[in-house]
Amino acid sequence: MSKQVKNKRDEFENVEHALTTSEAFIEKYRKQILIGVGAVVLVVLVILSVRNFYLKPREVSAENEMYRAQTYFAVDSFYVALNGDGLDCIGFKEIVSDYGMTPSGNLAAAYAGICYYKLNDYQNAIKYLSQFDGKDTYLTTSVVGMIGDCYAETGDTNKAISHFEKASSLKNAVISPIYLKKAGLAYESIGEAGKAEKCYTEIKNSYAQSQEASDIDKYIARVSK
């Protein structure tokens, strides 16, 4: 027998042995394997069912409710937008409660927080604004910054600064300089002139085209004396 033929035979025997071993394993653990496969299939079916027969219809309902509440929000009727009109608008607060798992329910948390802020209820504003989980940089920056505004209104300057700086770090060309300036003013209020100057200087260097940069030199001069 040639060496080549012997090698092929050995290879065939190895493959045959592997197949036999696999068949034996499957035969021995057939019940467990079938249970495992069935569990995976069941999980997939449950996920698809929840998505198609629960979440999607809920999102449609949430969008309808959001539209009604946003109508009041647009005309500065913040109390009604938040709590509903007792007729066909349930308000942002109830949308968060009833549709929290939907995108609209998530957005409603931001709206509810803004309404509470406008109504000078800063603790509830923080509560709802903190529930918002957004992907849009503009809205996320605004929400984080407004939490800082709420802390500033309640006299918690350190937490206000923390949120102003977090908002500015999101690098939104329009909103970041606003909160950098607020952080600078807050630092000034607690006697941290050096940190205030750093905020103002970043506005000048990184956001030269912003409205906040138009008079930032006087702020820099004030804290660098």
VMD Tcl script that draws the C-alpha trace (Angstrom):
set ca {
  {0.00 0.00 0.00}
  {1.40 3.35 -1.01}
  {1.97 6.05 1.58}
  {-0.55 8.36 -0.19}
  {-3.29 5.71 -0.11}
  {-2.52 4.96 3.54}
  {-2.79 8.68 4.43}
  {-6.15 8.99 2.69}
  {-7.42 5.90 4.46}
  {-6.27 7.25 7.82}
  {-7.96 10.58 7.06}
  {-11.20 8.81 6.15}
  {-11.08 6.78 9.34}
  {-10.56 9.95 11.40}
  {-13.55 11.62 9.77}
  {-15.66 8.50 10.24}
  {-14.64 8.35 13.90}
  {-15.53 12.02 14.41}
  {-18.95 11.51 12.80}
  {-19.58 8.45 14.90}
  {-18.61 10.31 18.06}
  {-20.90 13.23 17.11}
  {-23.80 10.88 16.43}
  {-23.26 9.20 19.77}
  {-23.19 12.57 21.53}
  {-26.39 13.71 19.80}
  {-28.10 10.41 20.59}
  {-27.05 10.61 24.24}
  {-28.13 14.23 24.73}
  {-30.99 14.36 22.21}
  {-33.56 15.37 24.81}
  {-31.45 18.21 26.20}
  {-30.58 19.43 22.70}
  {-34.24 19.45 21.63}
  {-35.20 21.32 24.80}
  {-32.42 23.88 24.18}
  {-33.40 24.45 20.56}
  {-37.06 24.70 21.55}
  {-36.24 27.29 24.20}
  {-34.34 29.42 21.70}
  {-37.21 29.24 19.21}
  {-39.69 30.13 21.95}
  {-37.66 33.17 23.01}
  {-37.47 34.40 19.41}
  {-41.23 33.92 18.95}
  {-41.96 35.78 22.19}
  {-39.73 38.70 21.18}
  {-41.36 38.94 17.75}
  {-44.84 38.70 19.26}
  {-44.13 41.42 21.84}
  {-42.68 43.67 19.15}
  {-45.40 43.18 16.55}
  {-48.52 42.73 18.68}
  {-47.74 44.87 21.71}
  {-45.00 47.46 21.23}
  {-45.91 48.62 17.72}
  {-49.63 49.18 18.51}
  {-48.62 50.86 21.78}
  {-46.27 53.18 19.91}
  {-49.06 54.22 17.53}
  {-51.30 55.04 20.51}
  {-48.46 56.89 22.22}
  {-47.78 58.99 19.12}
  {-51.44 60.04 19.00}
  {-51.37 61.04 22.65}
  {-48.08 62.91 22.15}
  {-49.56 64.96 19.32}
  {-52.40 66.18 21.54}
  {-50.07 67.08 24.41}
  {-47.59 68.78 22.08}
  {-50.39 70.99 20.79}
  {-50.80 72.49 24.26}
  {-47.04 72.63 24.79}
  {-46.64 74.66 21.60}
  {-48.88 77.43 22.98}
  {-47.16 77.44 26.41}
  {-50.05 75.69 28.18}
  {-47.54 73.72 30.20}
  {-49.88 72.63 33.00}
  {-52.40 71.16 30.55}
  {-49.67 69.65 28.40}
  {-48.33 67.96 31.50}
  {-51.55 66.83 33.16}
  {-54.04 66.64 30.30}
  {-57.26 68.50 29.63}
  {-59.70 65.96 31.05}
  {-61.11 65.31 27.59}
  {-59.00 63.83 24.80}
  {-55.50 64.73 26.04}
  {-53.99 62.67 28.86}
  {-50.82 64.78 29.11}
  {-47.11 64.00 29.12}
  {-47.01 62.69 32.68}
  {-49.53 59.94 31.98}
  {-47.89 59.15 28.64}
  {-44.66 58.44 30.53}
  {-46.58 56.22 32.95}
  {-48.63 54.34 30.34}
  {-46.21 54.19 27.41}
  {-42.79 54.29 29.07}
  {-41.42 51.39 26.99}
  {-42.05 53.19 23.71}
  {-39.94 55.89 21.99}
  {-42.79 58.36 22.47}
  {-42.96 57.50 26.17}
  {-39.25 58.22 26.43}
  {-39.65 61.56 24.63}
  {-42.62 62.41 26.84}
  {-40.28 62.25 29.86}
  {-38.25 65.11 28.38}
  {-41.39 67.13 27.65}
  {-42.74 66.48 31.15}
  {-39.46 67.66 32.65}
  {-39.53 70.85 30.60}
  {-43.13 71.50 31.65}
  {-42.23 71.10 35.32}
  {-39.27 73.44 34.82}
  {-41.53 76.06 33.26}
  {-43.91 75.63 36.21}
  {-41.01 76.17 38.66}
  {-41.25 72.64 40.07}
  {-37.56 71.88 39.81}
  {-37.44 68.62 41.74}
  {-40.02 66.98 39.48}
  {-38.31 68.54 36.48}
  {-35.06 66.79 37.47}
  {-36.95 63.53 38.04}
  {-38.48 63.45 34.55}
  {-35.58 64.95 32.64}
  {-33.31 62.31 34.17}
  {-35.57 59.56 32.79}
  {-34.99 60.66 29.22}
  {-32.55 58.50 27.26}
  {-31.86 60.12 23.92}
  {-29.67 59.52 20.90}
  {-30.17 62.95 19.32}
  {-27.24 65.16 20.35}
  {-29.20 68.41 20.23}
  {-32.04 67.23 22.47}
  {-29.78 65.27 24.81}
  {-27.52 68.29 25.30}
  {-30.54 70.48 26.03}
  {-31.98 68.02 28.55}
  {-28.69 67.59 30.42}
  {-28.21 71.35 30.48}
  {-31.73 71.94 31.76}
  {-31.09 69.54 34.64}
  {-28.20 71.86 35.46}
  {-30.58 74.83 35.30}
  {-32.86 73.06 37.77}
  {-30.01 72.48 40.22}
  {-28.98 76.11 39.84}
  {-32.51 77.21 40.71}
  {-32.48 75.06 43.85}
  {-29.12 76.47 44.93}
  {-27.06 73.33 44.31}
  {-24.29 75.06 42.37}
  {-21.90 72.11 42.27}
  {-24.45 69.79 40.66}
  {-25.46 72.59 38.32}
  {-21.85 73.00 37.17}
  {-21.49 69.24 36.74}
  {-24.45 69.13 34.36}
  {-23.46 72.33 32.52}
  {-20.04 70.82 31.85}
  {-21.54 67.49 30.81}
  {-23.85 69.29 28.38}
  {-20.99 71.31 26.91}
  {-18.86 68.17 26.52}
  {-21.37 66.75 24.04}
  {-19.91 69.22 21.52}
  {-23.05 70.70 20.03}
  {-22.01 73.86 18.16}
  {-25.19 75.74 19.12}
  {-25.88 74.59 22.67}
  {-22.45 73.72 24.10}
  {-21.26 77.36 24.30}
  {-24.47 78.30 26.12}
  {-23.73 75.83 28.88}
  {-20.03 76.63 28.94}
  {-20.99 80.19 29.69}
  {-23.43 79.07 32.39}
  {-20.71 76.91 33.92}
  {-18.36 79.90 33.90}
  {-20.91 82.12 35.64}
  {-21.59 79.41 38.20}
  {-17.88 79.05 38.88}
  {-17.66 82.82 39.36}
  {-20.51 82.68 41.88}
  {-18.48 80.35 44.12}
  {-15.22 82.23 43.68}
  {-13.55 79.86 41.20}
  {-12.23 82.51 38.82}
  {-9.62 80.25 37.22}
  {-12.16 77.59 36.27}
  {-14.53 80.28 35.01}
  {-11.77 81.68 32.80}
  {-11.16 78.20 31.39}
  {-14.83 77.93 30.37}
  {-14.86 81.38 28.76}
  {-11.61 80.72 26.94}
  {-12.99 77.49 25.49}
  {-15.93 79.45 24.10}
  {-13.53 81.89 22.47}
  {-11.28 79.19 21.00}
  {-13.77 76.45 20.10}
  {-17.01 78.34 19.41}
  {-15.82 81.63 17.92}
  {-18.89 81.89 15.68}
  {-21.39 81.44 18.50}
  {-23.47 84.24 19.98}
  {-21.80 83.63 23.34}
  {-18.40 84.39 21.84}
  {-19.44 87.86 20.68}
  {-18.71 89.48 24.06}
  {-16.71 86.74 25.76}
  {-13.56 88.87 26.02}
  {-15.13 91.01 28.72}
  {-15.90 87.88 30.76}
  {-12.33 86.65 30.33}
  {-11.00 90.05 31.36}
  {-13.24 90.09 34.43}
  {-11.95 86.80 35.83}
  {-8.31 87.17 34.80}
  {-7.61 90.27 36.83}
}
mol new
graphics top color blue
foreach p $ca { graphics top sphere $p radius 0.5 }
foreach p [lrange $ca 0 end-1] q [lrange $ca 1 end] { graphics top cylinder $p $q radius 0.2 }
display resetview
